Amino acid sequence: MAAAVTAAPAKSASDRPQPVWRNRALGKIVLLAVVAAVLIPLAHAKWSSGTWPHDLTVDLTEPLGKATDWIIDNRDSHPLFLYFFGYISNAVVLSVRAVYLVLLAAGWAGVTAAVGLITWRVAGWRSAAFATIAFLACGILGMWVPTMQTLALMVIAVLISVIVGALLGLAAGLSDTMYRGLRPVLDTMQALPAYAYLLPVVLVFGMGVPAAVLATVVYAAPPMARLTALGLRSVDGGVMEAVTSLGATARQRLLSARLPLARKELLLGLNQTIMMALSMAVIASVIGAGGLGDRVYQALASVDVGAALAAGIPIVLLAVVLDRVTAAAGARMGSHDSAPAPWKWGVVALGTVVVALAARFMDRLDWPDSWVVTIATPVNDAVDWMTDHLYTGVPYIGGTADWAAHFTTGILNPVRDGLTWLPWWSVLLIVAALAWLIGTWRTALTAVLAMAAIGALGVWKPSLDTLSQVIAAVLVTLVLGVAIGIGAARSERIERLLRPVLDVFQTMPQFVYLIPVVALFGVGRAPAVAAAVVYALPAVVRITTQGLRQVDPAAMEASRSMGATTWQQLRQVQLPLARPALLLAVNQGVVLVLAVVIIGGLVGGGALGYDVVFGLAQGDLATGLVAGAAIVCLGLMLDRVTQPTGRRTGAGKDA
């Protein structure tokens, strides 16, 4: 040990501890303390009440109401709607209808055969068997027609999203100026909950399929744009220099080098776009998308858990099939099996046509009613039994309703009351301090302006109610996610057991998470928080596990040689070195939790989510738009407050 100490190299000037007065974080804290000491007495003297002052509120109800009335009155006569939005709307409706008619013409047998054969060609026979069984299950559950409606909408939405995203990503990948301009827009869009995209398109296109498709496109195109740009910008510079030295033009370099080398990122973008499009297509049932999402929405509105589950299972199956097919296509890219095999695609086309024609000649296009298995009644009977036996009165542990009530009174209510008790200007100061300490002054300014905009919109209290639910859900998610992530990082067996569970959970659309929590806890704020926790947990677990596993093995070996225990290694080596990953886990947890807390308005979550649902259901777009704008501001503030600085500078700039 003494020899090791003697042989240790002398510390350079850059490795020596910096003086306390040169510590950047401490300097920020001191400056914030000085600013607070000046501003707090002034703010308290003028605004002693904790609520947002009415004088600083802008009432948008009247102008938004007039704008809404003008749009509704001129939607069928104004040239902007007739010759621009009208053409877009008609094109979307005709495209979705054409795909839907093709699916109906192929019949259940033709569609199932096509899905099975395509999956076999892309992902192998095991995935093909699963895909075939999954589509047959959709018919057995009596959801064949709604599944085809959702699939038709998905095909058009994904096609448009891929085209738009690829074009934007191509421009950002080839132009530094375009990349710098597009990146903050994509960052902001990624942080916004899905519900925030519904109201603007409803205002322009009204309720129906066009609004649902375009909201899905706006939500699903950013991943394709981001990953396309990342793939093009990550191409090996040596390869590009070699291609350039051969005299290739810019177009030839793009087609022969950049795009082929970025194909894995392109397929990953396709995978993410498909999954986000499915999630949004289900949520868009609130604005008239129809299909499986509409069945879930109607069932949740009447608290019919059985009917919701019957529609929710096909959504999960469809998500898993789409995820497996696109993920397998990406994994096979570049392998020896990825070479074109035209005869296999010929088998796919021929098999689909033969099965479809056979079904037509046998008059078996529609799924037979005698093959439908109704699960709504037994599921509702099971829920009734749970209500009678598990909701309350269980010896020693209580019931699920008791847990929800204790969580509401013990955590949700105190957090909400504490936030509403704080003076509004102190909330802004806290937001500024958190955003500046973790980021830059631009981060703090953006977060404060977003929070101030919420107050100016006149929805300060509902926003704080939503914020209290987000804070409570994030705390639970982080405690569970980090603990599970630590276990998975330290045990290969635990990680193998968790992997399929996390895979399924990450492919499920947000809407589906509401079904089991309503069955277990009923309706209210606690079920909305529970759904948010379950939705965000897989991402936190995966990021934590990956961050801990990527800790430098040399540092771990050095700590072991010094006699550190397992707990000391975790606390003093792994967690500090995995800090960037843990901060990213916090950020992703906050963004994902907010998305589901807003949707929780459908099951009694209240606050901003309820205002959006009420505005959409009652046609009160003024109320809905104000709540939607507040959701956007809240999402932007939470993202900036929890966004690590590394995502803006240094190694994190291309993450």
Buried (B, 14 or more C-beta within 10 A) or exposed (E): EEEEEEEEEEEEEEEEEEEEEEEEEEEBBEEBEEEBEEBBEEBEEEBEEBEBEEEEBEEBEEEBBEBBEEBEEEBEEBEEBEEEBBEBBEBBBEBBEEBBEBBBEBBBBBBBBBBBBBBBBBBBEEBBEBBBBBBBBBBBBBBBBBBBBBBBBBBBBBBBBBEBBBBBBBBBBBEEEBBEEBBEEBBBBBBBBBBBBBBBBBBBBBBBBBBBBBBBBBBBBBBBBBBBBBBBBBBEEEBBEEBBEEEBEEEEBBEBBBBBBBBBBBBBBBBBBBBBBBBBBBBBBBBBBBBBBBBBBBBBEEBBBBBBBBBBBBBBBBBBBBBBBBBBBBEBBEEEEEEEEEEEEEBBEEBBBEBBBBBBEEEBBEBEEEEBEEBBEEBBEBBEEBBEEBBBEEEEEBBBBBBBBEBBEEBBBEBBEEBBEBBBBBBBBBBBBBBBBBBBEEBBBBBBBBBBBBBBBBBBBBBBBBBBBBBBBBBBBBEBBBEBBBBBBBEEEBBEEBEEEBBBBBBBBBBBBBBBBBBBBBBBBBBBBBBBBBBBBBBBBBBBBBBBBBBEEEBBEEBBEEEBEEEEBBEEBBBEBBEBBBBBBBBBBBBBBBBBBBBBBBBBBBBBBBBBBBBBEEEBBBBBBBBBBBBBBBBBBBBBBBBBBBBBEEEEEEE
